[in-house]
Amino acid sequence: MINPSTQVARDSPYEAELDFPCLVAGLRRPEAYPLGLVGADGMIEHLETHISHVFLAGDRAYKLKKPVNLGFLDFSTTERRHDFCQEELRLNRRLAPELYLGLVAVTGTPEKPQLGGTGPVLEYMVEMRRFDQRDRLDHCILTPDLVDRLAARLATFHDSLPPAVVDSPYGTPAAVLAPMLENFRQIRVRSLGTECQAGLDRLEDWTRARWQALTPVIEQRRAAGRVRECHGDLHRGNIALIKGEPLFFDALEFAPQLRWIDTASELAFLLMDLEEAGEGPLARRLLNAYLGQCGDYGALQVLDLYQVYRALVRAKVLAIRLGQGELMAEEDAADHQACAGYLALAASYTRRCERRPRLLLTRGLSGSGKSWLASQLREALPLIHLRSDIERKRLFGFAPEERTGSPTDGGIYTPDAGARTYARLRELAAMILGCGYDVLVDATFLRRDQRCEFNALAAARGAGFALLVMEAPVAVLRERVASRQAAGADASEAGLAVLERQLRSQEALEAEEMPQALIIDATAPPPLEELMAAVAGLTGVGLDD
């Protein structure tokens, strides 16, 4: 923390002549740190990014901002670096208060700096509680459970944020496009080769055209309150497992227009980062878990635009590093390859709306495993899982896991509520198909007219269509429903009385429905690869489409 006796200068007396490399070298000496902080080995670890230096001393980490002006950020004066240190503390204490401890003044001389000493201030540093770098998500093995918790934390964080005020400059179509075009400018001024430059041209043409087409949607999402003060730089390297829980840190402090953004842009960054790491199935799991909790399916309309943008953000960071000319030959080659990889990933997102999507329906009684089946397929296919139990509750103002206390034929389970729920599912499915994603509607679909309406939707949208029919002995269904109801941990509130009513009222598939139906034994379902191949055959949409 800043010593009260320290002169907190708004401009360092060393501003003009401060030897920054000398200061960095001085801060690698244990003598610069408070007595007793550095361990017995006397080691100060030093990490460097394109905009900061981080010094690890004992159980503390200290971040020093570089005196750079990169256009999209300006740390060129001590005053600006001081202000951005304070902003970094404010933003990150929303998400990781236990990590962000305070502001430290660096005094002394560049050759012999002192943290928290007296006298004129050379620089300011953010003091953090140190954690093992191996606990960052880019160094961890990701599991489905961890991804679910990550999605829940992100959705909860976004829901907690107030939206940008109507007359703010944030989130307008112009504000969305500006950093996208800045990425192209920043990358182009670095020499990345003819092939990369040609790829950039194609990506910029696509970005401009896609932005133009999405301008009304961008405006609508802003008016609906989807522009909020987000983290701004959310990728695996800025998430750590602290006591087993994912914690977001290192929020973007230097440009408010880059963190006051559509929440879809933040989601897009994390999804892109997972896909770049080869974790496509877990990225699809995170997307579904996030949407299932917050219900913002409209984010899918702009997700491809923001994923292209986020891939180019990472390409820009690499290009800046390459332009600084401080890399060994092996590092230079690796960064060139990684930069080209991000450009290729960005190009893959531009093709999403060109694919023919699939509309899949489950058909089955309560307890037949419809949601289990959906959970398997939604990681294997570019598929959005719409679950009637959740969307029914959301439609009537309840949280997904909330108990409504509704009777079997009352509350949110009246015939009218059911009709409204299926209408909402159709509306969402139509929008999602238009975004190039497959849709799996997880509902009982016990009535033929319900199934026919969705079949007609698929035909109108030119989508492949299939019915996934889950069957199991009645005794098995009764046992599953009773166990689920006793556990009380599922979104479904269907009990044995609901199951008995379904058994009496269900309508069997008609002969003309059978060619589009896949009958699945819910007690011994086939392997996932076999299911996917069957879905591809029924819908006429290949697994690689």
Beta strands, then each sheet from edge to edge (+ up, - down):
strand 1: 6-7
strand 2: 45-48
strand 3: 52-57
strand 4: 60-65
strand 5: 100-108
strand 6: 113-115
strand 7: 119-120
strand 8: 123-129
strand 9: 227-229
strand 10: 239-242
strand 11: 245-248
strand 12: 260-262
strand 13: 358-363
strand 14: 383-387
strand 15: 438-442
strand 16: 464-471
strand 17: 517-521
sheet 1: 1+ 7+
sheet 2: 2+ 3- 4+ 8- 5+ 6-
sheet 3: 9+ 12-
sheet 4: 10+ 11-
sheet 5: 14+ 15+ 13+ 16+ 17+
end
